[in-house]
Amino acid sequence: MNYYAKHLKHKMMMARILGIMACLVAIAGLVLKYFEIINEWMCIITISYAMGTIFAFNSNLQDIKVGNPWHRINAICAILFFAFVIFLIVYGFISGQLQTQF
């Protein structure tokens, strides 16, 4: 049983660390937009992707700590944010707000 508790603790710590890294990605997107290195579309896409990642890691963390309802709610929010990122990328290219450099 000690090994299983150690495994769960390691899994929780990794979810927390990776969640913090995803928060730093979102903050980096805001900083890059502030210095006008990226446009507002890329900033929104970066933040939305980071939010989806944060919800996915939080879902993993809630599954270990709390259980069913919050685990599922966080997983649904993660899926919605990832779907929103796909929508933003497709809509951005169709509307001409995003473009390739080729």
MIFIVO-404282 format. One record per residue (C-alpha): residue number from 1; x, y, z. Coordinates in nm, 2 decimals, padded with zeros to 4 digits. Example, Ala and Ser with C-alpha at 12.3 -4.5 7.8 and 13.67 -1.06 7.14 Angstrom:
2
k|xx|yy|zz
1|01.23|-00.45|00.78
2|01.37|-00.11|00.71
% end
This chain:
102
k|xx|yy|zz
1|00.00|00.00|00.00
2|00.29|00.23|00.07
3|00.40|00.21|-00.30
4|00.05|00.31|-00.42
5|00.04|00.61|-00.19
6|00.38|00.71|-00.31
7|00.27|00.67|-00.67
8|-00.04|00.89|-00.61
9|00.16|01.16|-00.44
10|00.40|01.17|-00.73
11|00.11|01.19|-00.98
12|-00.04|01.48|-00.78
13|00.29|01.67|-00.77
14|00.34|01.62|-01.15
15|-00.02|01.75|-01.21
16|00.06|02.06|-01.00
17|00.39|02.13|-01.16
18|00.26|02.09|-01.51
19|-00.04|02.31|-01.42
20|00.20|02.58|-01.30
21|00.40|02.55|-01.63
22|00.07|02.59|-01.83
23|00.00|02.91|-01.63
24|00.34|03.03|-01.72
25|00.27|02.97|-02.09
26|-00.05|03.18|-02.06
27|00.14|03.46|-01.89
28|00.41|03.44|-02.16
29|00.13|03.48|-02.42
30|00.01|03.79|-02.25
31|00.37|03.93|-02.22
32|00.43|03.86|-02.59
33|00.11|04.04|-02.68
34|00.20|04.33|-02.46
35|00.53|04.38|-02.65
36|00.35|04.32|-02.98
37|00.55|04.02|-03.08
38|00.24|03.82|-03.14
39|-00.10|03.94|-03.25
40|-00.42|03.91|-03.05
41|-00.53|03.59|-03.23
42|-00.22|03.40|-03.12
43|-00.25|03.54|-02.77
44|-00.61|03.41|-02.74
45|-00.51|03.08|-02.89
46|-00.22|03.05|-02.65
47|-00.43|03.13|-02.34
48|-00.71|02.91|-02.45
49|-00.47|02.61|-02.50
50|-00.31|02.68|-02.17
51|-00.65|02.69|-02.00
52|-00.75|02.36|-02.16
53|-00.42|02.21|-02.04
54|-00.47|02.35|-01.69
55|-00.82|02.20|-01.67
56|-00.69|01.86|-01.79
57|-00.42|01.85|-01.52
58|-00.67|01.97|-01.26
59|-00.90|01.69|-01.37
60|-00.63|01.44|-01.30
61|-00.56|01.60|-00.97
62|-00.93|01.60|-00.87
63|-00.96|01.24|-00.97
64|-00.70|01.15|-00.71
65|-00.81|01.38|-00.43
66|-01.19|01.43|-00.45
67|-01.35|01.20|-00.70
68|-01.63|01.20|-00.94
69|-01.82|01.53|-00.99
70|-01.52|01.77|-01.00
71|-01.31|01.53|-01.21
72|-01.58|01.51|-01.48
73|-01.65|01.89|-01.47
74|-01.28|01.97|-01.52
75|-01.25|01.71|-01.80
76|-01.55|01.86|-01.98
77|-01.40|02.21|-01.94
78|-01.07|02.09|-02.08
79|-01.25|01.94|-02.38
80|-01.44|02.26|-02.44
81|-01.13|02.47|-02.43
82|-00.94|02.24|-02.67
83|-01.24|02.25|-02.91
84|-01.24|02.63|-02.88
85|-00.87|02.64|-02.98
86|-00.95|02.43|-03.28
87|-01.23|02.66|-03.37
88|-01.01|02.97|-03.33
89|-00.74|02.83|-03.55
90|-00.98|02.73|-03.82
91|-01.18|03.05|-03.81
92|-00.86|03.26|-03.79
93|-00.73|03.11|-04.11
94|-01.06|03.13|-04.29
95|-01.12|03.49|-04.20
96|-00.76|03.59|-04.29
97|-00.66|03.69|-03.93
98|-00.40|03.42|-03.92
99|-00.17|03.34|-04.21
100|00.12|03.13|-04.29
101|00.46|03.28|-04.37
102|00.52|03.07|-04.68
% end
